[in-house]
């Protein structure tokens, strides 16, 4: 059996198993990775080369950082304060939090954003005795939409910006409008859809409004340290490209400093890390790497470009939709990495590829909302929710995520056609 057939079969079995949710996703990822070793598609050393350790480093670093900061009671304080400002209305809280999530995700790594916002959401839900799952799912959607808006919002944008010599302002002009329009529509849909479903009892609202948020602060010294470190880390993430420091280095440095100065039980903090999530990501990187090594991803990219016979508008739309649909189930980084040199080759023949860069940017970023494994933020926030007793399954997420993804890509299609059709 050809290696590419084996790699595809392993990938399909892993994705199907995650979707069925009968076996833990970390177990499935490990077994899939082992099958690549047994079939000799990869040696262990080769597999390691396909693991995105920058992503793993960001995940681990921010999980440790948040694990220390939350001991101060800061998240509970913000959660209670936010809920009181919203008058205890769950729908207003939903709209407020998804707006904040989208905004922060435009400037921070999506995982960092959901690690900060997720615990606050769960705290509010418990205070109001409501199910936090709808709020958390919408924060996942908002994080991926917000990350689409800027050069630093999502890894594919950073890669595209570097390859095409596009700056921060270029992304604000070309991808931010789609993100803003989509977010406005999403907030309207959520407000309409949940106005009746998300209701807290008058007793729960009254009880919450009487809470004193200052009493949530359990460690004032740690609160002060956290209040200093969070802005520093945020600024470092925003400027990481200018200061030439990887986001993983920033996250792990922040974690190390907080573990040192926070004076919390390090063993407890380490035990609080979502280790199954990290293991799942490592396995998934290797499994997608199998598709990359055997030429499957490259073949898909070549097929997509050949299908349009070079027609610019058709190429643009096919790249947009293919990037979105594939990014819903594949890691978008290797796919975008494969497309970049192909588009560069088209540019060398005299083709105006500007619309194509924006097509793969919008598709790869917005496509992450399609399934529960479409983006790192999806997996991380669903794991946090599951750990707190509020399961988000592949199927339950799909009912929300896929329609929003399809709607956002339709908006992107209309936007790109209206903006670029006149040039051809």
ChimeraX attribute file (.defattr): number of C-alpha atoms within 10 A of each C-alpha:
attribute: neighborCount
match mode: 1-to-1
recipient: residues
	/A:1	5
	/A:2	7
	/A:3	18
	/A:4	18
	/A:5	13
	/A:6	18
	/A:7	25
	/A:8	17
	/A:9	12
	/A:10	22
	/A:11	22
	/A:12	14
	/A:13	13
	/A:14	22
	/A:15	19
	/A:16	12
	/A:17	16
	/A:18	22
	/A:19	18
	/A:20	12
	/A:21	13
	/A:22	9
	/A:23	11
	/A:24	12
	/A:25	22
	/A:26	20
	/A:27	16
	/A:28	21
	/A:29	26
	/A:30	19
	/A:31	15
	/A:32	24
	/A:33	26
	/A:34	18
	/A:35	17
	/A:36	22
	/A:37	15
	/A:38	11
	/A:39	12
	/A:40	11
	/A:41	20
	/A:42	21
	/A:43	13
	/A:44	14
	/A:45	8
	/A:46	15
	/A:47	21
	/A:48	15
	/A:49	12
	/A:50	20
	/A:51	19
	/A:52	15
	/A:53	14
	/A:54	14
	/A:55	20
	/A:56	17
	/A:57	19
	/A:58	22
	/A:59	28
	/A:60	21
	/A:61	24
	/A:62	24
	/A:63	26
	/A:64	25
	/A:65	29
	/A:66	23
	/A:67	23
	/A:68	26
	/A:69	26
	/A:70	20
	/A:71	19
	/A:72	23
	/A:73	20
	/A:74	23
	/A:75	22
	/A:76	23
	/A:77	19
	/A:78	19
	/A:79	24
	/A:80	24
	/A:81	20
	/A:82	20
	/A:83	26
	/A:84	20
	/A:85	13
	/A:86	17
	/A:87	15
	/A:88	26
	/A:89	17
	/A:90	25
	/A:91	23
	/A:92	16
	/A:93	22
	/A:94	24
	/A:95	20
	/A:96	15
	/A:97	22
	/A:98	26
	/A:99	19
	/A:100	16
	/A:101	28
	/A:102	28
	/A:103	20
	/A:104	22
	/A:105	27
	/A:106	25
	/A:107	22
	/A:108	25
	/A:109	26
	/A:110	28
	/A:111	25
	/A:112	24
	/A:113	24
	/A:114	25
	/A:115	20
	/A:116	18
	/A:117	22
	/A:118	23
	/A:119	21
	/A:120	22
	/A:121	28
	/A:122	23
	/A:123	19
	/A:124	25
	/A:125	20
	/A:126	12
	/A:127	20
	/A:128	24
	/A:129	14
	/A:130	19
	/A:131	17
	/A:132	22
	/A:133	20
	/A:134	17
	/A:135	24
	/A:136	27
	/A:137	24
	/A:138	23
	/A:139	28
	/A:140	32
	/A:141	26
	/A:142	30
	/A:143	35
	/A:144	32
	/A:145	36
	/A:146	33
	/A:147	30
	/A:148	32
	/A:149	30
	/A:150	25
	/A:151	29
	/A:152	26
	/A:153	27
	/A:154	27
	/A:155	21
	/A:156	24
	/A:157	30
	/A:158	18
	/A:159	19
	/A:160	21
	/A:161	20
	/A:162	12
	/A:163	14
	/A:164	14
	/A:165	9
	/A:166	17
	/A:167	16
	/A:168	14
	/A:169	11
	/A:170	15
	/A:171	21
	/A:172	16
	/A:173	12
	/A:174	20
	/A:175	25
	/A:176	22
	/A:177	16
	/A:178	25
	/A:179	27
	/A:180	17
	/A:181	14
	/A:182	24
	/A:183	20
	/A:184	12
	/A:185	15
	/A:186	21
	/A:187	19
	/A:188	12
	/A:189	13
	/A:190	18
	/A:191	17
	/A:192	12
	/A:193	12
	/A:194	15
	/A:195	14
	/A:196	9
	/A:197	13
	/A:198	17
	/A:199	17
	/A:200	19
	/A:201	12
	/A:202	11
	/A:203	10
	/A:204	15
	/A:205	20
	/A:206	15
	/A:207	13
	/A:208	20
	/A:209	19
	/A:210	9
	/A:211	14
	/A:212	11
	/A:213	19
	/A:214	14
	/A:215	10
	/A:216	17
	/A:217	18
	/A:218	15
	/A:219	15
	/A:220	12
	/A:221	14
	/A:222	23
	/A:223	19
	/A:224	12
	/A:225	15
	/A:226	23
	/A:227	13
	/A:228	11
	/A:229	17
	/A:230	15
	/A:231	11
	/A:232	13
	/A:233	17
	/A:234	18
	/A:235	13
	/A:236	19
	/A:237	22
	/A:238	18
	/A:239	15
	/A:240	16
	/A:241	14
	/A:242	8
	/A:243	10
	/A:244	8
	/A:245	13
	/A:246	16
	/A:247	23
	/A:248	20
	/A:249	15
	/A:250	21
	/A:251	25
	/A:252	20
	/A:253	16
	/A:254	21
	/A:255	23
	/A:256	15
	/A:257	12
	/A:258	22
	/A:259	20
	/A:260	12
	/A:261	13
	/A:262	22
	/A:263	11
	/A:264	17
	/A:265	10
	/A:266	15
	/A:267	8
	/A:268	11
	/A:269	17
	/A:270	16
	/A:271	11
	/A:272	14
	/A:273	20
	/A:274	17
	/A:275	15
	/A:276	15
	/A:277	22
	/A:278	20
	/A:279	17
	/A:280	18
	/A:281	26
	/A:282	23
	/A:283	25
	/A:284	27
	/A:285	24
	/A:286	26
	/A:287	30
	/A:288	25
	/A:289	27
	/A:290	27
	/A:291	24
	/A:292	19
	/A:293	19
	/A:294	19
	/A:295	15
	/A:296	18
	/A:297	24
	/A:298	19
	/A:299	13
	/A:300	16
	/A:301	20
	/A:302	13
	/A:303	11
	/A:304	17
	/A:305	20
	/A:306	12
	/A:307	12
	/A:308	16
	/A:309	10
	/A:310	13
	/A:311	13
	/A:312	19
	/A:313	18
	/A:314	15
	/A:315	20
	/A:316	26
	/A:317	24
	/A:318	21
	/A:319	26
	/A:320	28
	/A:321	22
	/A:322	20
	/A:323	28
	/A:324	30
	/A:325	24
	/A:326	20
	/A:327	27
	/A:328	26
	/A:329	21
	/A:330	26
	/A:331	22
	/A:332	26
	/A:333	17
	/A:334	21
	/A:335	22
	/A:336	24
	/A:337	16
	/A:338	18
	/A:339	24
	/A:340	19
	/A:341	12
	/A:342	15
	/A:343	18
	/A:344	15
	/A:345	13
	/A:346	14
	/A:347	13
	/A:348	11
	/A:349	8
	/A:350	8
	/A:351	14
	/A:352	14
	/A:353	19
	/A:354	14
	/A:355	21
	/A:356	22
	/A:357	23
	/A:358	22
	/A:359	27
	/A:360	28
	/A:361	32
	/A:362	32
	/A:363	31
	/A:364	35
	/A:365	28
	/A:366	36
	/A:367	33
	/A:368	33
	/A:369	36
	/A:370	27
	/A:371	25
	/A:372	29
	/A:373	25
	/A:374	26
	/A:375	28
	/A:376	22
	/A:377	26
	/A:378	28
	/A:379	22
	/A:380	27
	/A:381	25
	/A:382	25
	/A:383	19
	/A:384	22
	/A:385	21
	/A:386	14
	/A:387	11
	/A:388	11
	/A:389	9
	/A:390	16
	/A:391	15
	/A:392	22
	/A:393	16
	/A:394	18
	/A:395	15
	/A:396	14
	/A:397	22
	/A:398	19
	/A:399	12
	/A:400	17
	/A:401	26
	/A:402	20
	/A:403	13
	/A:404	23
	/A:405	27
	/A:406	18
	/A:407	16
	/A:408	25
	/A:409	24
	/A:410	16
	/A:411	15
	/A:412	26
	/A:413	21
	/A:414	12
	/A:415	16
	/A:416	23
	/A:417	16
	/A:418	10
	/A:419	12
	/A:420	14
	/A:421	12
	/A:422	7
	/A:423	9
	/A:424	8
